[in-house]
Amino acid sequence: MFTFYEYPKCSTCRKAKAWLDNHQVTYQAVDMVKDTPTAETIESWLKHSDVPLRRVFNTSGMKYRELGLKDQIDELSLTEASQLLSTDGMLIKRPLIVKDNQLVTIGFNEKIYEGAFN
């Protein structure tokens, strides 16, 4: 089963959920703000994927800008980035889908979803 990390008020997350529901994809929804993944979990996802670190950050988010992360991300180690992401679910790009401790998708792109779930 897939785990769907979302922020329920996010319109992109709602679109992604609707797509998954319309395509009968079974998933467990997790509010990433209320139940932010641990640093260990995030680090494990990142170690097992080829996703660039910057891609996991919500670069358009207010918290990202407040912390001035634009110029700091490239200097962060995997552990430092994971610890930072685990402090606030709003720092994580959403929606994020995981299966068997592996990142499946980040964000919502219909073509990518079609390839990943069909």
C-alpha positions as CSV (number, residue, x, y, z in Angstrom):
1,M,0.0,0.0,0.0
2,F,1.1,3.5,-0.7
3,T,1.4,6.2,1.9
4,F,0.2,9.6,0.7
5,Y,1.8,12.5,2.7
6,E,-0.3,15.6,2.3
7,Y,-1.4,18.9,3.7
8,P,-5.2,18.7,3.5
9,K,-5.7,22.4,2.7
10,C,-3.3,22.2,-0.3
11,S,-5.2,22.2,-3.6
12,T,-2.5,20.2,-5.3
13,C,-2.8,17.5,-2.7
14,R,-6.6,17.4,-3.3
15,K,-6.0,17.1,-7.0
16,A,-3.6,14.3,-6.5
17,K,-6.0,12.5,-4.1
18,A,-8.8,12.8,-6.6
19,W,-6.6,11.3,-9.3
20,L,-5.6,8.4,-7.1
21,D,-9.2,7.8,-6.1
22,N,-10.4,7.9,-9.7
23,H,-7.8,5.4,-10.7
24,Q,-8.6,3.1,-7.7
25,V,-5.1,3.4,-6.2
26,T,-5.2,2.3,-2.5
27,Y,-3.3,4.5,-0.1
28,Q,-3.1,5.7,3.5
29,A,-3.3,9.4,3.9
30,V,-1.0,11.1,6.4
31,D,-1.2,14.8,7.3
32,M,2.4,15.8,7.0
33,V,1.9,18.8,9.2
34,K,0.3,16.9,12.1
35,D,2.4,13.8,11.6
36,T,5.7,15.0,10.2
37,P,8.0,12.2,9.2
38,T,11.0,11.7,11.5
39,A,14.5,12.7,10.4
40,E,15.4,9.0,10.3
41,T,12.5,8.2,8.0
42,I,13.3,11.1,5.7
43,E,17.0,10.2,5.5
44,S,16.1,6.7,4.6
45,W,13.8,7.9,1.8
46,L,16.6,10.1,0.4
47,K,19.3,7.4,0.7
48,H,17.2,5.0,-1.4
49,S,16.3,7.5,-4.1
50,D,18.1,9.5,-6.8
51,V,15.9,12.6,-6.1
52,P,17.9,15.8,-5.8
53,L,17.8,17.2,-2.2
54,R,16.3,20.5,-3.4
55,R,13.4,18.6,-4.9
56,V,12.2,17.4,-1.5
57,F,12.0,20.9,-0.1
58,N,8.8,23.0,-0.6
59,T,10.8,25.8,-2.3
60,S,7.7,28.0,-2.8
61,G,6.7,27.8,0.9
62,M,6.8,30.7,3.3
63,K,8.8,28.7,5.9
64,Y,11.5,27.9,3.3
65,R,11.8,31.6,2.4
66,E,11.7,32.7,6.1
67,L,14.7,30.4,6.8
68,G,16.6,31.6,3.8
69,L,17.2,28.1,2.6
70,K,17.6,28.9,-1.0
71,D,21.3,29.6,-0.6
72,Q,21.9,26.9,2.1
73,I,20.4,23.7,0.6
74,D,23.5,22.8,-1.4
75,E,25.6,23.0,1.7
76,L,23.4,20.7,3.8
77,S,24.4,17.1,4.3
78,L,21.7,14.4,3.9
79,T,21.5,14.1,7.7
80,E,21.2,17.9,8.2
81,A,18.6,18.2,5.5
82,S,16.6,15.3,7.0
83,Q,16.7,16.8,10.4
84,L,15.6,20.2,9.1
85,L,12.7,18.7,7.1
86,S,11.5,16.8,10.1
87,T,11.1,20.0,12.1
88,D,8.2,21.3,10.0
89,G,6.0,19.4,7.5
90,M,5.5,22.7,5.6
91,L,9.1,22.5,4.5
92,I,8.4,19.2,2.6
93,K,7.3,19.3,-1.0
94,R,3.8,17.9,-1.3
95,P,2.1,15.6,-1.9
96,L,4.7,13.0,-1.4
97,I,4.0,9.3,-2.0
98,V,6.0,6.4,-0.4
99,K,5.8,2.7,-0.8
100,D,8.0,0.2,1.1
101,N,10.2,3.1,2.4
102,Q,10.9,4.3,-1.1
103,L,9.9,7.6,-2.6
104,V,7.5,7.1,-5.5
105,T,6.5,10.6,-6.4
106,I,6.9,14.2,-5.1
107,G,4.4,16.8,-6.1
108,F,1.6,16.1,-8.6
109,N,2.1,15.6,-12.3
110,E,-0.6,13.6,-14.1
111,K,1.8,12.1,-16.6
112,I,4.2,11.0,-13.8
113,Y,1.2,9.5,-11.8
114,E,0.1,7.6,-14.9
115,G,3.6,6.0,-15.2
116,A,3.9,5.3,-11.5
117,F,0.5,3.9,-10.8
118,N,-0.8,2.3,-14.0
